[in-house]
Amino acid sequence: MAASMRRWILIPALIIILLFIFNRWGVNQMLDDRWRSKVMRFQISCVNQTFAIFMALFNWFNLASLFDTSNVNARTGDEIKQNRFKLHFEIQWREIANWKQYSVKSALWRGFLMTVLILSQFVYTSFSFLISSNPYVLTYIFFLCLALSIQLFAALVVYHTINSLYKLATRKSSHLRRPSRFPKIAIVLYALCIIMVGFNNTFKLPEIKKVNIPIKELPRHLDKMTITFVSDIHLGPTVGQRSLEQVVHMINYLQSGKIQLLIITHVYNLYAQLTHYNANFIKMLMGNHEYYTTDAQNWLEKLESLGVKVLHNSNVILNGKGDTGICLAGVDDPTADAFRYMDHTMDIDGALQSCDKSSPVILVAHQPKAARAALQSNYRLDLVLSGHTHGGQMFPLTIGAYLMNPFYAGLYKYRENSHVYVSMGTMYWGIPVRFGTNKEITKITLVTKD
């Protein structure tokens, strides 16, 4: 037992140490910014894929025997006690090969579970080989299998934690008898319900959220100015042309204000659908996924060639019809710093230092942690607009999104005169499941603060 535990602790530790050395002396020394970004993106993909494999194995060894008959899965009390703490990370191919020993129900369940867990490993493949103007059915299947694996894993972790705490508190031990299968059946049903309801929610139109935000010293002629705020469209394997067209139609419906702000990923694809608008009314910002593609600079140049102002650590003055206005600024995403991508960086000074402190200032910062950094500076900030969190997209990821971000979703008041608004995202990333969160397009109305 001790040797097995040491092995499965030392192997991940060794991998982490080697990756650290490779990053420190290899990746960081690369002179080509794009190649450095590509290698770092590959490392992130490897980490995510490793965790997906770990989840699949954990789910398999916890749930494969769910419908086995007692004679197939029988073990003596001594055997169970001996292996109670042993970590099983090897697929028992002998059990799979001897499929005739199982009942029909057990064989069907094992086949279904194995299919789901195997298909969940092909998610990253779809980013390279299954990109089309509209999603393939196979891509949906891959991502839904991953979502199911995540739900099963999370529920099983909670179940084992509660079970262990209960045994510790009551000092009861049940290793001599076969545990009830009811809790694990409930876990499977729970996970399936979450996925079915969440998948259905992704086909609903984004909710139009209307928010009034008071701004101190707002110029009279800009009172009741509206901002249509669009964030995190994430065009990709499961979000395609049809979804994009729906978003554009909704933007058309809301086009009644003096400016449109869009914080999105894959920004050029959206603007291609909005070319009938005056480019002066559209301001865009790079998010983290622009840097994951390692092609952010080309996107920036293309957008600016079309007359669109990308808020690349810069600002513009929104005057309306008067002499005074609002300073609208934007900062690059912190991912640019992590990837050391060309001259891109989260430069709060560059974005805000030329703003007049006597006029209202609105900052667009894709990640809430960038919003917090700006609010802690000495610059005037009346409103910060962010996205990125998706509200966690689905439970239990919502817990992680809440804990890892200083601002989670919705409107926050910061000190006396500042506000932060975090969008839950107009679409979703990858996994086509929304449970406990909503897609949104936000219509913000600026009003004079009393």
C-alpha positions in Angstrom: 0.0 0.0 0.0 2.7 2.5 1.0 4.8 1.7 -2.1 1.7 2.2 -4.3 0.9 5.5 -2.6 4.5 6.7 -3.0 4.5 5.8 -6.7 1.4 7.8 -7.5 2.6 10.8 -5.5 6.1 10.8 -6.9 5.2 10.4 -10.6 3.0 13.6 -10.8 5.6 15.5 -8.6 8.4 14.5 -11.0 6.3 15.6 -14.0 5.6 19.0 -12.4 9.3 19.5 -11.6 10.3 18.6 -15.2 7.7 21.0 -16.6 8.9 23.7 -14.3 12.5 23.2 -15.5 11.4 23.1 -19.1 9.5 26.3 -18.7 12.3 28.1 -16.9 15.2 27.1 -19.1 13.4 26.2 -22.3 10.2 27.9 -23.1 11.1 31.3 -21.5 14.3 31.4 -23.5 12.6 31.1 -26.9 13.0 34.2 -28.9 10.0 33.7 -31.2 6.9 35.0 -29.3 4.5 32.9 -31.3 6.4 29.7 -30.9 6.7 30.3 -27.2 2.9 30.9 -27.0 2.2 27.7 -29.0 4.4 25.6 -26.6 2.7 27.1 -23.6 -0.7 26.4 -25.1 0.3 22.9 -25.8 1.4 22.4 -22.2 -2.0 23.7 -20.9 -3.7 21.3 -23.3 -1.6 18.4 -21.9 -2.4 19.3 -18.3 -6.2 19.5 -19.1 -6.0 16.2 -21.1 -4.2 14.5 -18.2 -6.9 15.6 -15.8 -9.6 14.3 -18.2 -7.9 10.9 -18.2 -7.6 10.9 -14.4 -11.4 11.7 -14.2 -12.2 8.9 -16.6 -10.2 6.4 -14.6 -11.6 7.5 -11.3 -15.2 7.3 -12.7 -14.5 3.8 -14.2 -13.2 2.3 -11.0 -16.0 3.8 -9.0 -18.9 3.0 -11.3 -18.0 0.1 -13.6 -19.2 -2.5 -11.1 -22.4 -0.7 -10.3 -24.7 -3.4 -11.7 -22.5 -6.4 -11.2 -24.1 -9.3 -9.4 -22.8 -10.2 -6.0 -21.1 -13.4 -7.1 -19.0 -11.5 -9.8 -17.9 -8.8 -7.4 -17.6 -10.9 -4.2 -14.5 -10.5 -2.1 -13.6 -11.7 1.3 -13.5 -9.3 4.2 -9.7 -9.6 4.4 -9.3 -8.8 0.7 -11.4 -5.7 0.9 -9.6 -4.6 4.0 -6.3 -5.2 2.4 -7.1 -3.2 -0.7 -9.3 -0.6 0.9 -6.8 2.3 0.5 -5.1 1.0 -2.6 -5.2 3.4 -5.6 -6.3 1.6 -8.8 -5.1 3.4 -11.9 -4.7 0.5 -14.2 -7.6 -0.7 -16.4 -8.2 -4.3 -15.6 -8.2 -5.6 -19.1 -8.9 -9.2 -17.9 -12.2 -8.1 -16.5 -13.1 -6.4 -19.8 -12.1 -9.4 -21.8 -14.2 -11.8 -19.7 -17.4 -9.9 -20.5 -19.4 -13.1 -20.5 -19.2 -13.3 -16.8 -21.5 -10.3 -16.5 -25.3 -10.1 -16.7 -26.8 -8.3 -19.6 -27.6 -5.3 -17.5 -24.0 -5.1 -16.1 -22.5 -5.6 -19.6 -24.6 -2.9 -21.1 -23.8 -0.5 -18.3 -20.1 -1.2 -18.6 -20.2 -0.7 -22.3 -22.1 2.6 -22.0 -19.8 4.0 -19.3 -16.6 3.0 -21.2 -18.0 4.6 -24.4 -18.7 7.8 -22.6 -15.3 8.0 -20.9 -13.4 7.2 -24.1 -15.3 9.7 -26.2 -14.7 12.4 -23.5 -11.0 12.2 -24.4 -11.5 13.5 -27.9 -12.5 17.0 -27.0 -9.2 18.6 -27.8 -9.1 16.8 -31.1 -12.2 18.6 -32.2 -10.5 22.0 -31.9 -8.1 20.9 -34.7 -10.1 18.6 -36.9 -13.8 19.2 -36.3 -14.1 23.0 -37.0 -16.9 23.9 -39.4 -19.3 26.9 -39.9 -21.8 25.0 -37.8 -21.0 22.3 -35.2 -20.9 18.6 -36.1 -23.1 16.2 -34.1 -20.0 14.2 -33.3 -18.5 17.3 -31.6 -21.5 17.8 -29.4 -21.2 14.1 -28.4 -17.5 14.5 -27.4 -18.2 17.6 -25.3 -21.3 16.2 -23.7 -19.4 13.0 -22.7 -16.8 15.3 -21.1 -19.5 17.2 -19.3 -20.9 13.9 -18.0 -17.5 12.8 -16.9 -17.0 16.0 -14.9 -20.4 15.7 -13.2 -19.8 12.1 -12.2 -16.3 12.9 -10.9 -17.5 15.9 -8.9 -20.5 14.0 -7.4 -18.3 11.0 -6.5 -15.8 13.2 -4.8 -18.5 14.8 -2.7 -20.0 11.3 -1.9 -16.7 9.8 -0.8 -15.9 12.9 1.3 -19.2 12.8 3.1 -19.0 9.0 3.5 -15.5 9.3 5.0 -16.5 12.1 7.4 -19.5 10.1 8.5 -17.4 7.0 9.2 -14.9 9.1 11.1 -17.6 10.8 13.2 -19.5 7.6 14.0 -16.4 5.3 14.1 -18.3 2.8 12.0 -16.6 0.6 9.4 -18.5 -1.1 6.6 -15.6 -2.9 4.9 -16.9 -6.3 5.7 -20.1 -5.8 3.7 -20.9 -4.7 0.2 -22.0 -1.1 0.3 -25.4 0.0 -1.1 -25.5 0.8 -4.8 -28.3 3.3 -4.3 -26.0 6.4 -3.7 -24.0 5.7 -6.9 -27.2 5.1 -8.9 -28.4 8.5 -7.6 -25.2 10.1 -8.7 -25.6 8.7 -12.3 -29.2 9.9 -12.5 -28.2 13.3 -11.1 -25.4 13.7 -13.7 -27.6 12.7 -16.6 -30.3 15.2 -15.5 -27.8 18.0 -15.2 -26.5 17.4 -18.7 -29.9 17.0 -20.3 -31.3 20.2 -18.7 -28.0 22.1 -19.3 -27.8 21.1 -22.9 -31.3 22.2 -23.6 -30.5 25.6 -22.0 -27.8 26.3 -24.5 -30.3 26.4 -27.3 -32.2 29.2 -25.7 -31.6 32.8 -26.8 -29.3 34.9 -24.6 -31.2 36.8 -21.9 -31.3 40.5 -22.4 -30.3 42.0 -19.1 -31.1 45.7 -18.6 -28.9 47.5 -16.0 -28.9 51.1 -14.9 -25.6 52.3 -13.6 -25.2 55.8 -11.9 -22.1 57.7 -13.0 -20.8 60.7 -11.1 -20.4 63.9 -13.1 -21.9 62.3 -16.2 -22.3 65.1 -18.9 -25.9 66.1 -19.3 -25.9 65.3 -23.0 -24.7 61.7 -22.3 -27.4 61.0 -19.6 -29.3 57.8 -20.5 -26.6 56.7 -23.0 -26.8 53.0 -23.6 -24.1 50.4 -24.0 -24.8 47.0 -25.6 -22.3 44.7 -23.9 -21.4 41.4 -25.5 -18.9 39.0 -24.0 -17.5 35.5 -24.6 -19.1 34.3 -27.8 -16.5 31.6 -28.2 -17.0 30.7 -31.8 -15.5 27.2 -32.1 -16.4 23.5 -32.2 -19.8 23.9 -30.6 -20.7 27.5 -31.4 -21.2 28.2 -35.0 -22.7 30.5 -37.7 -26.3 30.0 -36.6 -25.6 31.0 -33.1 -23.6 34.0 -34.3 -26.5 35.2 -36.5 -28.8 35.0 -33.5 -26.5 37.2 -31.5 -26.3 39.7 -34.4 -30.1 39.9 -34.7 -30.3 40.6 -31.0 -27.7 43.3 -31.3 -29.7 44.8 -34.1 -32.8 44.8 -31.9 -30.9 46.7 -29.1 -29.1 49.1 -31.4 -30.7 52.3 -30.0 -27.8 53.8 -28.0 -24.8 55.9 -28.8 -22.1 53.2 -28.7 -21.9 49.5 -28.9 -19.2 47.8 -26.8 -18.3 44.2 -27.6 -15.9 42.1 -25.5 -15.7 38.8 -27.4 -13.5 36.0 -28.5 -12.9 35.5 -32.2 -13.6 39.1 -32.6 -13.1 39.3 -36.4 -15.8 36.7 -37.1 -18.4 38.8 -35.2 -17.5 42.1 -36.8 -17.8 40.5 -40.2 -21.5 40.3 -39.4 -21.8 43.9 -38.2 -20.2 45.7 -41.1 -23.3 47.7 -41.8 -22.8 49.6 -38.5 -20.6 52.7 -38.3 -17.3 51.4 -37.0 -17.1 54.4 -34.6 -19.9 52.8 -32.6 -18.1 49.5 -32.1 -15.2 49.1 -29.7 -13.5 45.7 -29.2 -11.1 44.1 -26.7 -8.8 41.1 -26.8 -9.7 38.3 -24.3 -7.7 35.3 -23.1 -8.6 33.1 -26.0 -7.2 35.5 -28.6 -3.8 34.8 -27.0 -4.4 31.1 -26.8 -4.7 31.1 -30.6 -1.2 32.8 -30.7 -2.6 35.0 -33.5 -3.9 38.1 -31.5 -1.7 40.6 -33.3 -3.0 39.6 -36.8 -6.6 40.0 -35.5 -5.8 43.4 -34.0 -4.3 44.6 -37.3 -7.2 43.2 -39.4 -9.8 44.9 -37.2 -8.1 48.2 -37.3 -7.8 48.0 -41.1 -11.6 47.8 -41.1 -11.8 51.0 -39.0 -12.7 49.3 -35.7 -10.9 50.7 -32.6 -9.4 47.8 -30.6 -8.8 49.0 -27.0 -5.2 47.8 -26.9 -4.0 49.5 -23.7 -5.5 52.7 -25.0 -8.6 54.9 -24.7 -11.0 57.0 -26.7 -13.1 60.0 -25.7 -16.8 59.6 -26.2 -18.1 63.1 -26.7 -21.5 62.7 -28.0 -22.7 66.1 -29.1 -21.0 68.2 -26.3 -17.6 69.4 -25.4 -17.1 67.0 -22.5 -17.4 63.3 -22.6 -16.4 59.9 -21.2 -13.0 58.3 -21.4 -13.4 54.8 -22.6 -10.3 52.6 -22.0 -9.3 49.0 -22.4 -6.4 46.8 -21.3 -4.9 43.7 -22.7 -5.8 40.4 -21.0 -3.3 39.1 -18.4 -2.8 36.0 -20.6 -0.6 38.2 -22.8 1.8 38.6 -19.9 1.7 34.9 -19.1 2.5 34.0 -22.7 4.9 36.9 -23.1 3.2 37.6 -26.4 5.1 40.3 -28.4 4.6 43.7 -26.9 1.1 42.9 -25.5 0.7 43.3 -21.8 -1.9 44.4 -19.2 -0.8 48.0 -19.1 -3.1 49.9 -16.8 -1.0 53.0 -16.9 -1.0 53.0 -20.7 -4.8 52.7 -20.8 -5.7 55.3 -18.2 -3.0 57.8 -17.7 -4.2 60.1 -20.4 -7.8 60.1 -19.2 -9.0 63.4 -17.7 -9.7 62.9 -14.0 -12.5 65.4 -14.1 -14.5 63.3 -16.6 -16.1 59.9 -16.1 -13.9 56.9 -17.0 -15.1 53.5 -18.2 -12.6 50.6 -18.4 -13.1 47.4 -20.3 -11.0 44.6 -18.8 -11.8 41.1 -19.9 -10.9 39.2 -16.7 -12.3 40.4 -13.3 -8.8 40.1 -11.7 -7.6 42.8 -14.2 -10.6 44.9 -13.1 -9.5 44.5 -9.5 -5.9 45.5 -10.3 -7.2 48.7 -12.1 -9.6 49.6 -9.2 -6.7 49.3 -6.8 -4.7 51.9 -8.8 -4.8 55.6 -8.2 -6.8 56.3 -11.4 -10.4 57.4 -11.5 -12.7 54.6 -12.5 -16.4 55.0 -12.6 -17.3 51.7 -14.3 -15.4 48.5 -15.2 -16.9 46.0 -17.7 -15.6 42.4 -17.6 -16.6 38.9 -18.7 -14.6 35.7 -18.7 -16.2 33.9 -15.8 -19.3 32.6 -17.6 -20.7 32.3 -14.1 -18.9 29.0 -14.1 -21.2 27.8 -16.9 -22.5 24.8 -15.0 -22.5 23.4 -11.4 -20.1 22.5 -9.8 -17.7 24.7 -11.9 -19.7 27.6 -10.7 -18.1 27.1 -7.3 -14.6 27.4 -8.8 -15.6 30.5 -10.8 -16.9 32.2 -7.7 -13.8 31.4 -5.6 -11.2 32.2 -8.2 -12.5 35.6 -9.3 -12.8 38.8 -7.3 -16.0 39.6 -9.1 -18.2 36.7 -10.2 -21.2 37.9 -12.1 -23.6 40.8 -12.2 -23.2 44.4 -10.8 -20.9 45.3 -7.9 -20.4 48.6 -6.2 -16.8 49.3 -5.3 -16.2 52.0 -2.7 -18.3 55.1 -3.1 -18.3 56.0 -6.8 -17.2 52.9 -8.8 -19.1 50.0 -10.2 -18.0 46.7 -11.8 -20.3 44.7 -14.1 -19.3 41.1 -15.0 -21.2 39.4 -17.8 -21.9 35.7 -17.6 -21.1 35.5 -21.3 -23.2 35.6 -24.5 -22.6 32.0 -25.4 -20.4 29.4 -23.7 -17.0 27.8 -24.1 -16.8 24.3 -25.6 -19.1 22.2 -23.3 -22.6 22.9 -24.5 -24.1 22.9 -21.1 -25.6 25.8 -19.1 -26.9 24.9 -15.7 -27.4 27.4 -12.9 -26.1 30.2 -15.2 -27.6 32.2 -18.1 -26.3 33.4 -21.5 -26.7 37.1 -21.6 -26.5 40.3 -23.7 -26.4 43.3 -21.4 -28.0 46.6 -22.2 -26.4 49.1 -19.8 -27.9 52.6 -19.4 -25.7 55.3 -17.9 -27.6 57.7 -15.6 -26.5 60.8 -13.7 -25.6 60.0 -10.1 -27.6 62.2 -7.7 
